[in-house]
Structures are given as structure tokens and as C-alpha cells.
Amino acid sequence: MRWTVVVPLKPLARAKSRLADTAADGLRPGLALAFAQDTVAAAQASAAVRDVAVVTNDPLAGRQLAALGARIVTDEPGGGLNAALAHGAAVVRSWCPDGAVAALNADLPALRPLELTRVLDAAAEFPRAFLSDAAAMGTTLLAAAPGRELLPAFGTDSRARHRASGAVELRLDSVDSVRQDVDTGDDLRAALALGVGPRTAAAAARLLITGP
């Protein structure tokens, strides 16, 4: 099974507010874009991924991610993360009605294609499945098999909410790069320790941040 991966990205000026203690306001949009670029590039390199669709209204992000080969979907609902994902999934299904769809966070700068392939191959065994984040509270990936609705419930305690919605939690070892999203300075250091993509490495170097 090959997947269309839907990546939601809010306007860069509002992205990654929790990195305020690590990066000045002027640098955070660049970090958020770097995270997304490295996430999309790694996802596209996965053997399980057919294509990547990014849901965003940010013109710069749209141009930069389209240049990497992502398909850009306008965030027409403008109703937040879950509305953006539901809209993106609907658009993707209009392109490929019988396709498998997976929502993936845009802030996985250490993402490794082989690990993402392992997760998606495992998800293919279930109608809906998800992977929890490194903190074991949130979700970094939610997958829906052909003919199944995505039903995203991202946000606070999304691990519990996705489980309650009937999605199967994937319990896999050695997929840390798919779990390590970045909201805080500590998250960024953890991602750097795993090994981030080139754009995030360059952006982090400007902040003089190193791994633990």
C-alpha cells in the first residue's frame, strides 16, 4: 500500500510560539519552515509514500514546499488543525478516491524515510491507526485505509482521543524520528541528537543550539 501524506502547516508568523524561549520572534518562522521542508523531503523519500499534500495558506511556505514536489492545498476552512486535515484528506480523496491517507505533523525535522515506511506499513494492517509522539501524550501520525475517514483529533491529549475514536495505536520500536516533533527548545535538542535534515541543521546553527 502506498500513501498520500497530508501535512498541515499554519502561517509561519504564528508557528512555533512555544519556541519563544529558544528563538527570537524573527527566527521562529524560519525554523518552522525548515522543519516542514525537512519533514516533506523525508516523507517523499519513503517507499510507502505516493505523494505529499501540504495544507497551508502561507504563500512563502507554499512556494518553498511546492518546489520540493509537494502538492499545495489551500486551507479553505481556516478552522484550525483538525479542520485543515479533514479538508486536506477530502481533497486528496477527490484526486484518488480509493487511496490511503495519512496525516503527518509538519515539525518532524529528524524524520527518516525508512522509519516512516515501517510506520506506514504497520498502519496498513488496520482501518485507522496512529503513532504517539515522544512525550506519549500527543500524536505525530494518523492513518486511514482506503474507504475509511481520517477523523483527526489532534491537539491536547490526542493520543487518548485517537484511541477513544477507535484508531489502533501502533506500538513500534526504533521509530524515534517519526515520534520526535518539536514544540519546545528541549524537543529541538532531542531532534538534533537524533540527526535533523539539512535545513533544520542550518537554522539551528544560527541559534547556536546543540544536542544534549
BELUR-V601206 format. One record per run of one state. SS is the DSSP state (H for helix, E for strand, C for the rest). FROM is the first residue (numbers start at 1). TO is the last residue. If there is no record, write none. Layout:
# BELUR-V601206
ss->[SS:SS]
from->[FROM:FROM]
to->[TO:TO]
This chain:
# BELUR-V601206
ss->[C:E:C:H:C:H:C:H:C:E:C:H:C:E:C:H:C:E:C:H:C:E:C:E:C:H:C:E:C:H:C:H:C:H:C]
from->[1:3:9:12:15:17:20:25:45:49:56:59:68:71:74:81:96:100:105:113:124:128:133:139:145:158:165:168:170:176:180:185:195:198:208]
to->[2:8:11:14:16:19:24:44:48:55:58:67:70:73:80:95:99:104:112:123:127:132:138:144:157:164:167:169:175:179:184:194:197:207:212]
